[in-house]
Amino acid sequence: MNAHWWSKSLAGIVCGFALALGLAGLLAWAGPGGVNAINKTQLVMWSIAPLWLTALSLVFLFPTGRQAWAWLGGANLVVWSAMLLTRAWAV
Amino acid sequence: MRTDIIRTYKAVHTWTGITTGLLLFVAFYAGALTMFKQTLQRWSEPVSLAVAAPIGADQLIARTLALHPEFAKDFTLHLDGPARLSMKQSRRDTEPMLAIAGAEGDIVVRQDRSSGVDWLVDVVHRTAGLPVDLELGTAITGLAAALYALALISGLIILLPSLVKDLFALRLGKNVKRLWMDAHNLVGLVSLPFHLVMAFSAVVFGWHDLFYDALDQGVYQGRMAAIMRISNPPPPFAGDKTPVRTLDVAAILARSAEIAPGLHPTAIEYRNFGTKAATLRVVGDDPRYLVRGHGFLSLGGTDGAVLNREYLPGQQGTYSAVVSSFFALHFGEFGGDTVRWGYFFLGLSGAFLFYSGNLLWIESRRRPRRGQVEVPSQNRSTRIMAGLSVGVCLGTVAGLSASIVAARWLQGQFLDVNGWSRAVFYLVLVLAVGHALRHGAAPSAPRLLWLAAGATMALPLTSLVLGRTAAPGVDAVALGAGVVLALSARKTARRVARGPIDSVWSAARLEKEGLQS
């Protein structure tokens, strides 16, 4: 098994989870009904698994491990900035 | 698509599949049975609770509370079957206290130790047959489900380039491996939505605590509990112990029918009965909607005011309804019996998917005889995997059938039927795996198939011997399954004796290697 395999898997697990958490957070703060909508926390929690596992599944499409980290890291930067901004604006 | 990407995904598919296939087989086979766990329970315990209650539900509540005031804080009145009360010590209590009316109208209170088979099937499903407690088992199953989601998506990616060409091809030629591969791909692709739902939801069931913790820290700034409380405000008069009469059962059911005409009540859950703080949950089913477990309507105990309809089928808010649909899609709780049968067969086809996946793994590592006189010996890893596949899969089938039969025979014989029927399951499973690993897959496969056939046939035989059955459908399905298993046993025995010698499935090879069992 080549080195990329581990690097990509790790990128999918770590960055993929962070990305899923960030997107779930975006749904929580910016999604319809605002953060306090009835029983919204449950859907926010449920959204993590499919988002994370989709990211983890597709990470092997990157030719190299480095690219996987770079792209997922970049996506995290964008998503988390957006989430933190909407949160700051909402609070 | 580039071939190196396809090659990477083949590796992902192989590794995720082979590491989780056996666990998933157990979870899916037992999961298919959970669709009918109440029916199986009724089959295994036909006599219990069969007496009609001689007193009304309100009388039952009043007399029970007179004897056991500790019930008042939290108890359930069951409306399916004879009226009875149950009280759980905790949310996960599998052996609640039961209060039933005797023939004279006297109240009998005992611990419910009879919830054997439905509980067993459920536990085996959630722990994937591992002998660990439910929480750890569900977490491990959740991990397996995450890898299984990877296996599903990688399998789809591998299949994409040749999708149109290969999808409905079922090449019934000489190449048996090709046939198995075609069947594996066809079943996998056709039931992909079902499998994605199962994979994602099982991950959530196993890891929701972790996800909530991460959300609380990363997203909600530690205020998640407060935000959740907004959705679940405390009921009015919470903690107010002033004695006030709680609504009687007829009034509660009338109120429920008025608010939710489609809900068929199966139980009423009471909190703080007889006080100002009393609350009620009318629990029931409405087959027209995707329901989370059971739907329920929360009412105030003294005035019947609606407290919460977020879990009431058809009257939920959007977010609650979406989450309910995830639960319903996992548990097949919509559309009544049609969907239940559909899920039963989808579950079994899932079990087939993992079994065939293991066979393909073994087959693609086979060392064929190419002209040379000497029969090549097969890899150690494929020998072990073949043994495990046969032992775990057939052991699970035989073990569950045997434990269901045991639950019926042991009824009234021992104090703890629960523990005994679970012990029977593990005994059969461990013996099957041990036998298959020790003697090899080839001689074990037909033997274990016969064992599974026999254990499954024992269900209708038991009903025949005892001269009665509470669920004839169970006997009929078990008879059919037993026949299929017996036919498989005969066919497998033939292959073991006369099949290609350069395979883990040939007994002749074992003789040659001096490993005869």
Boltz contact constraints between the chains, C-beta under 6 A:
constraints:
  - contact:
      token1: [A, 21]
      token2: [B, 214]
      max_distance: 6.0
  - contact:
      token1: [A, 21]
      token2: [B, 218]
      max_distance: 6.0
  - contact:
      token1: [A, 25]
      token2: [B, 219]
      max_distance: 6.0
  - contact:
      token1: [A, 28]
      token2: [B, 219]
      max_distance: 6.0
  - contact:
      token1: [A, 36]
      token2: [B, 230]
      max_distance: 6.0
  - contact:
      token1: [A, 37]
      token2: [B, 319]
      max_distance: 6.0
  - contact:
      token1: [A, 38]
      token2: [B, 231]
      max_distance: 6.0
  - contact:
      token1: [A, 38]
      token2: [B, 317]
      max_distance: 6.0
  - contact:
      token1: [A, 39]
      token2: [B, 231]
      max_distance: 6.0
  - contact:
      token1: [A, 39]
      token2: [B, 310]
      max_distance: 6.0
  - contact:
      token1: [A, 39]
      token2: [B, 319]
      max_distance: 6.0
  - contact:
      token1: [A, 39]
      token2: [B, 320]
      max_distance: 6.0
  - contact:
      token1: [A, 40]
      token2: [B, 319]
      max_distance: 6.0
  - contact:
      token1: [A, 41]
      token2: [B, 228]
      max_distance: 6.0
  - contact:
      token1: [A, 42]
      token2: [B, 323]
      max_distance: 6.0
  - contact:
      token1: [A, 43]
      token2: [B, 319]
      max_distance: 6.0
  - contact:
      token1: [A, 43]
      token2: [B, 322]
      max_distance: 6.0
  - contact:
      token1: [A, 43]
      token2: [B, 323]
      max_distance: 6.0
  - contact:
      token1: [A, 45]
      token2: [B, 211]
      max_distance: 6.0
  - contact:
      token1: [A, 45]
      token2: [B, 212]
      max_distance: 6.0
  - contact:
      token1: [A, 46]
      token2: [B, 204]
      max_distance: 6.0
  - contact:
      token1: [A, 46]
      token2: [B, 326]
      max_distance: 6.0
  - contact:
      token1: [A, 48]
      token2: [B, 211]
      max_distance: 6.0
  - contact:
      token1: [A, 49]
      token2: [B, 200]
      max_distance: 6.0
  - contact:
      token1: [A, 49]
      token2: [B, 203]
      max_distance: 6.0
  - contact:
      token1: [A, 49]
      token2: [B, 204]
      max_distance: 6.0
  - contact:
      token1: [A, 50]
      token2: [B, 200]
      max_distance: 6.0
  - contact:
      token1: [A, 53]
      token2: [B, 149]
      max_distance: 6.0
  - contact:
      token1: [A, 57]
      token2: [B, 150]
      max_distance: 6.0
  - contact:
      token1: [A, 57]
      token2: [B, 153]
      max_distance: 6.0
  - contact:
      token1: [A, 60]
      token2: [B, 8]
      max_distance: 6.0
  - contact:
      token1: [A, 60]
      token2: [B, 12]
      max_distance: 6.0
